[in-house]
Every structure is written in C-alpha cells, then in structure tokens.
Amino acid sequence: YLVKLADYEAFGIQEYWIADYLGMGGRRYIGSPKQPTFTVCTLVDGEYELQQFRGSECLLSPTFPGLQLTVDQIFKPN
C-alpha cells in the first residue's frame, strides 16, 4: 500500500480505493482490529486523506457522489 500511496500522490491521482477483503493490510490502512476494510484515499493539498469503511457502512466518494454501495455488497455480493 505504502509504495502505491506515495506514487499516486506524486502523480496527482485525485482518488483511489483499496479493497482489502481479507483484512491483511497494515493498521494505517485497515485499522485495528484487522478486518475486511474498504479504504477511499482522497488527495487533499497534495496528500491523501484515508477514509475506512467496513460491513454495512456505505462508501463515500467525492468522485462518485451518487454511489450507494456498502462494503458488504462489494465483498459479499451474493
């Protein structure tokens, strides 16, 4: 995660998502305790702000403001 985060910041990519469905990422990216987490990284003043979402939480994305998906819908589509 760390290498891509720095690269994407340097390239000015406004937003990217990390879908960690196994909960294996570092605590900065998925929090503690480790669990399946969807992270939305949004570029603000040249640095990413990270928002973490889990379970039944609805994703918030500045790029897709009308998006209405929960983490469970993404990780457990059936």
C-alpha positions in Angstrom: 0.0 0.0 0.0 2.7 2.5 1.0 4.5 2.5 -2.3 1.4 3.0 -4.4 0.1 5.7 -2.0 3.3 7.7 -2.5 3.4 7.1 -6.2 -0.2 8.1 -6.7 0.2 11.2 -4.6 3.2 12.2 -6.7 1.2 11.7 -9.9 -1.7 13.8 -8.5 -4.3 11.0 -8.8 -7.3 12.5 -7.0 -8.8 9.4 -5.6 -8.1 5.7 -5.4 -9.6 2.8 -3.5 -8.1 -0.1 -1.5 -10.3 -3.2 -1.2 -8.8 -5.4 1.5 -11.3 -8.2 1.6 -9.0 -10.5 3.7 -8.1 -7.8 6.3 -4.4 -8.3 5.8 -3.2 -4.7 5.3 -1.3 -2.5 7.8 -3.2 -0.8 10.6 -2.9 2.6 8.9 -5.0 1.2 6.0 -7.5 -1.1 7.7 -7.4 0.0 11.4 -7.4 -2.2 14.4 -8.6 -4.9 15.0 -7.8 -6.0 11.5 -10.9 -6.9 9.5 -12.1 -6.6 5.9 -11.9 -2.9 5.0 -12.5 -0.7 2.1 -10.4 2.5 2.1 -11.1 5.5 0.0 -7.9 7.7 -0.5 -8.7 11.3 -1.5 -6.0 13.8 -2.5 -6.2 17.0 -0.4 -3.5 19.6 -0.7 -1.1 17.1 -2.2 -1.6 14.3 0.5 -4.1 11.5 0.8 -6.8 11.5 3.4 -7.9 8.0 4.1 -11.5 7.0 5.0 -12.1 3.5 6.1 -15.4 1.6 5.7 -16.5 -1.8 6.9 -19.5 -4.1 7.0 -22.8 -2.3 6.3 -21.2 1.2 6.1 -22.0 3.0 2.8 -19.0 4.2 0.8 -18.4 7.9 0.5 -16.6 9.0 -2.7 -16.1 12.6 -3.8 -15.6 11.2 -7.4 -18.8 9.3 -7.3 -21.2 11.3 -5.0 -24.3 9.3 -6.0 -22.7 5.9 -5.3 -24.8 3.8 -2.9 -22.8 0.7 -2.1 -21.9 -0.9 1.2 -18.8 -2.7 1.9 -20.8 -5.9 2.4 -22.3 -5.5 -1.0 -18.8 -5.4 -2.5 -17.2 -8.1 -0.5 -20.2 -10.5 -0.3 -22.2 -9.9 -3.5 -24.4 -13.0 -3.0 
